[in-house]
Amino acid sequence: KQIRNKLDHFLDLFLVENSFKDVLLKDQRRHISAYEKQILAMIKPIVNEDSDEEEEEEEKEEASTRRGKNANKFSGICLYARFHSYYDSQLQSNDSAPQDLENIHLTILNQLENYVNVYSRN
């Protein structure tokens, strides 16, 4: 579990560094792939369940805690979907002819490798 958390943390920081913050945070403008849109649409009702406006204060706190737990439960798939959007943006920004796919993959791998060097120093 520790390795997974470190990998998630690394990938999250890499995406933030490349302007691919979580769209669940307000005012995020970036490319969102069809895959990420599907994931967000699928989890939104689950994350936002029990959000009745007329709840008592104590019930609101409990509902907020449940929503936080639900959002946390899907953090891995949301992170992967964000990375997919990053990858998809790289495809969109290039003329993705079949021979270019290899270059795009190698570029992303080089970016990740360079970020590993920065990340491992911290």
N, C-alpha and C positions, 0 to 999 in steps of 0.2 A: 504494500500500500504506500510506503514511503517513496519508492521509486516512481510510482504512478503520480503521486502528488508533485514530485519534483519535475516530472515530464510535463504535467499539466501547467505548472507554474512557468516553466521555460517557454512552452508554446504560447501561453497567455501573454507573457512579456514580449515575446517576438512579435505577436500580432499587434499589441498596443504600440510597440516601437514603429511598426509599419502602418500605423493609422487604421487598424482594424479592431477597434474597441468593440465591446459587447453592445449590440443594438438595444438591449434591454435597458441600458443606461440612456438617459434622455439626450436629445440633440446629437445623435450619432449619424453622420452622413458618410456613407461608404457603399461600395458595391455589395449587394446581397444576392447570393446565388439562389437559384430555384430550390436547391436542396435545403439551404438554410431557411428559406421562407416556409417550406413544408414543415420543418422541425419546429420553427417558432409558432406556426399555426396549430400544430399538434399539441404543443405543451402549454400554450397560452391559457386554454380553459382550465387545465389542471393547476397551473401556478396561481391563477386568479380565482379559484373556487372559493366559495363562502365569502364573497366580498359584497355583502349587503350594506347599504348606506345607513340603515337604521339600527345598527348593532350597538349594544351597550359598550362602554369604554373597555371593560374587562374582556368582553367577547371580541372586540376589535384587536386587542393585544394578542389573544389566542389565535385569531384568524391570521394576523400578520406573521406570527411564529409558524403556523402551518404553511402559509404561502412561501416563507423563507425556506422551510424544509423541502417543500415541493420543488422550488427553484434549484436548490442545492442538489436534489436527486438527479436533475437533468443537466448539471453543469458540464459533465464530460461530453455528452452528445452535442450540447450547444458550442462547446469549445471546438470540437471536430467540425461542426457546421461552419463556424467562423473561419477555420483554416481552409475549408472547401471554398468559401467565398473568396478568400485571398488567392487561392490557386486559380479559381475561375476568373478573377480579375486579371491575372497574369495572361491567361489565354485570350481574354477579350482585348487586352492592350497590344497584343501582337497578332500578326497575321498567322494564325495557328494552322499552317499547312503541316502535314504529317512530319516533315523533316524538322520543323520548328519545335514540335513537342519535346523532343529530346533536349534541345537547348533550353527550353523553358524549365524542364525538370532539373537540368544541371544547374541552372541559375538559382532556382529555389534551394536546391541542396547546398550550393555554395553560400547563399545567404544564411541558411541555417547553421552551416559549419562556422562561418564567421561569427555568428551570434553565440554559438557555443563557447568560443574563445572568450568573448566578453562576459558571458553569463558565468562561466566557471571561475573567472577572476573575482567575482563579487561574492 
